[in-house]
Amino acid sequence: MSEQSGSRFVLAARSDDRVFPLELLLDVVFVFAISQTTELVIEEEPTWLSLASGLLMLALLWRGWTGFAWLTSALDPRNAVTRISIFVSLGAFLLLAVAIPSAFNGMGLLFAGAYAVIRIIHVVLGWMASGGDVRFRATAGHNAIGGAVAVSLLVAGAIVHGPTQYVLWTLAVLADYLIPAGVGAIGWNLSASHFAERHALIIILALGESVLAIGLGTTHTGVSPESAALATVAVCLVVGLWSAYFDGTADAAEHRLASLPPGPRQNGMARFNYSLLHLVMFAADIVVSLGVFTALTEPTAPLSLVVSTAFFGGLAIYLLTLVLFRWRTTGDVNRRRLALAVVMVVLIPIGTVLSGWMSLLIAAALMVLLMVLQRTVLTPTTSTVAP
């Protein structure tokens, strides 16, 4: 990787672990894109198709965001080249977000074009950062191939429309994730603490979608003692989700990542634990907000099968992913989270019978119970490092 040599137009390696304001500015635009995706899912009556469409959007958004998480954990965002690249990406993310609600209805080409800009910036910065490292160049090359195939499929899907678009865009997601993974994360020299913090912040932003759903849902029904009480229950659910991630596990994962020497092993853990598992947790948090919004806007009606699956299924997937995340970090299995995930799966069909407010109350009570058990029973794991 190029070192700082006095010129602001020469790529410079990151020299500290701080998250810089420019990175947070990129996250602000990313949050808008997430909100647009949530709107795509909850518009009118949620269906399996709208849920699948939202998950496709989230996978593509994540691919765009996580590329910058890698780049800014290795490169100094204050450098002119990196800074200008992020400025351009801000505009691309904004256009991509604007296109999301109608991406399957006439604005697919705008989405594909904005995504292409983001992926081109990933590739160019990665290629420049590789310098004369042959293995790093191989990583950058596979990244370029994956991006080119994905963008081609996105453009083709946007042109043909209809069911074929969904098929081609699904293939685009698979190509952009699997082709770069073929060569491994070789050559990167990450700032482990920065990388972990960036992903922890994005989990908070994902939980923010549930907070937004609480506000919108309460406003939709009108503020009353009943709606205020139900909103409070929903906040308890969000607090439980936050606690499941941040009470010990997140710190232990960061310590584990930082304990590894820079190189393929550390990069491999960063790719699996953060780029992959955090994608799953991120998407789960977003779909849970669909259930929160529905329970607040239609508290006396049962959840539809789609919404109940998104709500309780999203909670189950979030917990299961945390179990895997913890196991890969500390080497032990959190049986309480595992058991609660099974309970959430069992609650999916029950949610189609119970009133929406009851489903929300049960989920919140279970997550708060888990939080209490974690704080009073479980041994802290913040300094635990698996051998």
C-alpha positions in Angstrom: 0.0 0.0 0.0 1.2 3.5 -0.8 2.6 5.4 2.2 2.1 9.1 2.7 4.8 10.9 0.8 4.0 14.6 1.3 1.5 14.7 -1.5 -2.2 14.9 -0.7 -2.8 13.1 -4.0 -0.9 10.0 -3.1 -2.8 7.3 -1.2 -1.9 7.2 2.5 -2.3 4.4 5.0 -4.6 5.0 8.0 -2.5 6.0 11.0 -5.1 5.8 13.8 -8.3 4.1 14.8 -10.6 7.2 14.8 -13.8 7.2 12.8 -13.6 10.5 10.8 -16.6 12.8 10.2 -16.4 12.1 6.4 -17.1 8.4 7.1 -20.1 9.4 9.3 -21.4 11.6 6.5 -21.3 8.6 4.1 -23.3 6.7 6.8 -26.0 9.5 6.8 -26.6 9.0 3.1 -26.5 5.2 3.6 -29.2 5.6 6.3 -31.4 7.4 3.8 -31.0 4.5 1.4 -32.0 2.1 4.2 -35.1 4.1 4.8 -36.0 4.0 1.2 -35.6 0.2 1.2 -37.9 0.0 4.3 -40.5 2.1 2.4 -40.2 -0.4 -0.5 -41.1 -3.3 1.8 -43.9 -1.7 3.9 -45.6 0.2 1.1 -49.3 -0.8 1.0 -49.7 -4.5 2.1 -46.3 -6.3 2.5 -46.0 -9.3 0.3 -43.4 -12.0 -0.1 -42.3 -10.2 -3.3 -41.9 -6.9 -1.6 -39.9 -8.6 1.2 -37.7 -10.3 -1.3 -37.2 -7.0 -3.2 -36.2 -5.3 0.0 -33.6 -8.0 0.9 -32.1 -7.7 -2.6 -31.8 -4.0 -2.1 -30.2 -4.4 1.3 -27.7 -6.9 0.0 -26.6 -4.5 -2.8 -26.5 -1.5 -0.4 -24.4 -3.5 2.0 -22.0 -4.5 -0.8 -21.5 -0.8 -1.5 -21.1 0.3 2.1 -18.8 -2.6 3.2 -16.4 -1.8 0.3 -15.8 1.6 2.0 -15.5 0.0 5.4 -12.6 -2.0 4.1 -11.0 0.9 2.2 -11.3 3.4 5.0 -9.9 0.9 7.5 -6.8 0.7 5.4 -6.6 4.2 3.8 -6.6 7.6 5.5 -10.0 9.3 4.6 -8.3 12.7 5.0 -6.1 12.0 1.9 -7.3 14.0 -1.1 -7.8 11.0 -3.4 -9.8 9.0 -0.8 -11.8 12.1 0.2 -12.8 13.0 -3.4 -13.7 9.4 -4.0 -16.0 9.4 -1.0 -17.6 12.7 -2.1 -18.4 11.2 -5.5 -19.8 8.1 -3.7 -22.1 10.3 -1.6 -23.8 11.5 -4.8 -23.9 7.9 -6.2 -25.5 6.6 -2.9 -28.0 9.4 -3.0 -29.1 8.6 -6.6 -29.2 4.9 -5.7 -31.4 5.7 -2.7 -33.8 7.8 -4.8 -34.1 5.0 -7.3 -34.9 2.2 -4.7 -38.7 2.6 -4.3 -39.1 2.3 -8.1 -36.1 0.1 -8.9 -38.4 -2.6 -10.2 -40.7 -0.1 -11.8 -38.8 1.9 -14.3 -35.8 3.3 -12.3 -33.7 0.2 -12.5 -31.2 1.8 -14.9 -30.6 4.7 -12.5 -30.0 2.3 -9.7 -27.6 0.2 -11.8 -25.7 3.3 -12.9 -25.3 4.6 -9.4 -24.2 1.2 -8.2 -21.7 1.0 -11.0 -20.1 4.3 -9.9 -19.7 3.0 -6.3 -18.2 -0.3 -7.5 -15.8 1.5 -9.9 -14.5 3.6 -7.0 -14.0 0.5 -4.9 -12.0 -1.1 -7.7 -9.9 2.0 -8.5 -9.0 2.7 -4.9 -8.2 -0.9 -4.2 -6.0 -1.2 -7.3 -4.2 2.0 -6.4 -3.7 0.8 -2.8 -2.3 -2.5 -3.9 0.9 -0.9 -5.2 3.3 -3.6 -6.3 1.8 -6.3 -4.2 1.0 -9.1 -6.6 -1.4 -10.9 -4.2 -3.2 -7.7 -3.4 -3.5 -7.0 -7.1 -5.2 -10.5 -7.5 -7.7 -9.5 -4.8 -8.4 -6.2 -6.6 -8.7 -8.1 -9.9 -11.3 -10.5 -8.5 -13.2 -7.5 -7.0 -13.2 -5.8 -10.4 -14.5 -9.0 -12.1 -17.3 -9.4 -9.5 -18.3 -5.8 -9.8 -18.3 -5.9 -13.6 -20.5 -9.0 -13.8 -22.9 -7.7 -11.2 -23.3 -4.3 -12.9 -23.9 -6.1 -16.3 -26.6 -8.2 -14.7 -28.2 -5.2 -13.0 -28.3 -3.3 -16.3 -29.7 -6.3 -18.2 -32.4 -6.8 -15.5 -33.3 -3.1 -15.6 -33.9 -3.4 -19.3 -36.0 -6.5 -19.4 -38.2 -5.8 -16.3 -40.7 -8.3 -14.9 -39.8 -11.6 -13.2 -36.5 -11.8 -15.2 -35.3 -8.7 -13.5 -35.6 -10.4 -10.1 -33.7 -13.4 -11.3 -30.9 -11.3 -12.9 -30.6 -9.0 -9.9 -30.3 -12.1 -7.6 -27.5 -13.4 -9.8 -25.9 -10.0 -9.6 -25.8 -10.2 -5.8 -24.4 -13.7 -5.9 -21.7 -12.7 -8.4 -20.6 -9.6 -6.5 -20.3 -11.5 -3.3 -18.9 -14.9 -4.5 -16.4 -13.9 -7.2 -14.3 -11.6 -5.0 -14.5 -14.2 -2.2 -12.8 -16.7 -4.5 -9.3 -15.3 -3.9 -9.7 -14.3 -0.3 -9.0 -11.0 1.5 -5.3 -10.9 0.7 -3.2 -7.8 1.0 -5.3 -5.7 3.2 -3.7 -4.1 6.3 -6.7 -3.3 8.4 -7.1 -1.1 11.5 -9.0 -3.8 13.5 -10.5 -1.5 16.1 -11.7 0.9 13.4 -13.2 -1.9 11.3 -15.1 -3.3 14.3 -16.4 0.1 15.3 -17.6 0.9 11.8 -19.7 -2.3 11.8 -21.0 -1.7 15.4 -22.1 1.8 14.3 -24.0 0.3 11.4 -25.9 -2.1 13.7 -27.0 1.0 15.7 -28.2 2.6 12.4 -30.1 -0.5 11.5 -31.8 -0.4 14.9 -32.6 3.2 14.2 -35.0 1.9 11.5 -37.1 0.4 14.3 -37.0 3.7 16.2 -38.2 5.4 13.0 -40.9 2.8 12.7 -42.0 3.5 16.2 -42.3 7.2 15.5 -44.1 6.7 12.2 -46.4 4.1 13.6 -47.4 6.2 16.7 -48.0 9.2 14.5 -50.1 7.2 12.1 -52.5 6.1 14.7 -52.5 9.3 16.7 -50.9 9.9 20.1 -53.0 8.4 22.9 -52.3 6.7 26.2 -52.6 3.3 24.5 -50.3 4.2 21.5 -47.8 5.7 23.9 -47.7 2.6 26.0 -47.3 0.4 23.0 -44.5 2.7 21.7 -42.8 2.2 25.0 -43.0 -1.5 24.6 -41.4 -1.2 21.2 -38.6 0.9 22.6 -37.9 -1.9 25.1 -37.6 -4.3 22.2 -35.0 -2.1 20.5 -33.1 -1.9 23.8 -33.1 -5.7 24.0 -31.8 -6.0 20.5 -29.1 -3.4 21.3 -28.1 -5.2 24.5 -27.8 -8.6 22.8 -25.1 -7.2 20.5 -23.3 -4.7 22.7 -23.3 -6.4 26.1 -19.9 -8.1 25.9 -20.0 -9.8 22.5 -19.1 -6.8 20.4 -16.1 -5.9 22.6 -14.9 -9.5 22.7 -15.1 -9.7 18.9 -13.1 -6.5 18.5 -10.4 -7.8 20.9 -10.2 -11.1 19.1 -9.8 -9.4 15.7 -7.1 -7.0 17.1 -5.2 -9.9 18.7 -4.5 -11.4 15.3 -1.5 -10.3 13.3 -2.3 -8.3 10.1 -2.6 -10.6 7.2 -4.8 -13.3 5.7 -6.0 -14.7 9.0 -7.1 -11.4 10.4 -8.6 -10.4 7.0 -10.4 -13.8 6.8 -12.0 -13.2 10.2 -12.9 -9.7 9.3 -14.6 -10.9 6.1 -16.6 -13.6 7.8 -17.4 -12.1 11.2 -18.1 -8.6 9.9 -18.7 -8.4 6.2 -20.9 -11.5 6.2 -22.4 -12.0 9.7 -23.1 -8.3 10.1 -24.9 -8.3 6.8 -27.3 -10.9 8.2 -27.8 -9.0 11.5 -28.2 -5.8 9.6 -30.9 -7.2 7.3 -32.6 -8.9 10.2 -32.9 -5.7 12.2 -34.4 -3.9 9.1 -37.1 -6.6 8.6 -37.9 -6.6 12.3 -38.9 -2.9 11.9 -41.6 -4.0 9.5 -43.3 -6.0 12.3 -42.9 -3.1 14.7 -44.5 -0.6 12.3 -47.4 -3.0 11.6 -48.1 -3.8 15.3 -48.2 -0.1 16.0 -50.5 0.9 13.1 -52.8 -2.1 13.4 -52.5 -3.1 17.0 -55.7 -5.1 17.3 -55.3 -7.1 14.0 -53.2 -10.3 13.8 -49.9 -10.0 11.8 -50.1 -11.4 8.3 -47.9 -14.5 7.6 -45.4 -12.3 5.7 -45.1 -9.7 8.5 -45.0 -12.4 11.3 -42.3 -14.2 9.4 -40.3 -11.0 9.0 -40.8 -10.0 12.6 -40.3 -13.2 14.6 -38.1 -14.7 11.9 -36.0 -11.6 11.8 -35.5 -11.8 15.6 -34.6 -15.5 15.3 -32.1 -14.9 12.6 -30.6 -12.0 14.5 -30.1 -14.1 17.6 -28.8 -17.1 15.7 -26.2 -14.9 14.0 -25.2 -13.5 17.3 -24.7 -17.0 18.6 -22.4 -17.8 15.6 -20.6 -14.4 16.0 -19.9 -15.1 19.7 -18.8 -18.7 19.0 -16.3 -17.6 16.4 -15.0 -15.0 18.8 -14.9 -16.7 22.3 -15.4 -20.3 21.4 -18.5 -20.8 23.5 -22.2 -21.1 22.5 -24.7 -18.8 24.2 -27.5 -21.3 24.8 -29.9 -18.7 26.1 -29.8 -16.9 22.8 -30.1 -20.2 20.9 -33.1 -21.2 22.9 -34.8 -17.8 22.5 -34.2 -18.0 18.7 -36.1 -21.4 18.6 -38.9 -19.7 20.6 -39.1 -16.9 18.1 -39.4 -19.4 15.2 -42.3 -21.1 17.1 -44.0 -17.8 17.5 -44.2 -17.2 13.7 -47.5 -19.0 13.2 -48.8 -17.8 16.6 -48.2 -14.2 15.5 -50.9 -14.7 12.7 -53.5 -15.4 15.4 -52.6 -13.0 18.2 -53.3 -9.3 18.1 -50.4 -7.2 16.8 -49.8 -5.5 20.2 -49.6 -8.9 21.9 -47.0 -10.1 19.4 -45.0 -7.0 20.1 -45.4 -7.3 23.9 -44.2 -11.0 23.9 -41.2 -10.2 21.7 -40.2 -7.2 23.8 -40.6 -9.1 27.1 -38.5 -12.0 25.8 -35.7 -9.7 24.6 -35.7 -7.7 27.9 -35.6 -11.0 29.8 -32.5 -12.0 27.8 -30.9 -8.7 28.6 -31.5 -9.1 32.3 -30.1 -12.6 32.2 -27.0 -11.4 30.3 -26.3 -8.7 32.9 -27.0 -10.8 36.0 -26.0 -14.4 35.1 -23.6 -14.5 32.3 -19.9 -14.0 32.9 -18.5 -10.9 31.1 -16.6 -11.8 27.9 -15.1 -8.5 26.9 -11.6 -9.8 27.5 -12.1 -13.3 26.4 -10.0 -14.4 23.4 -10.4 -17.8 21.9 -7.2 -19.7 21.3 
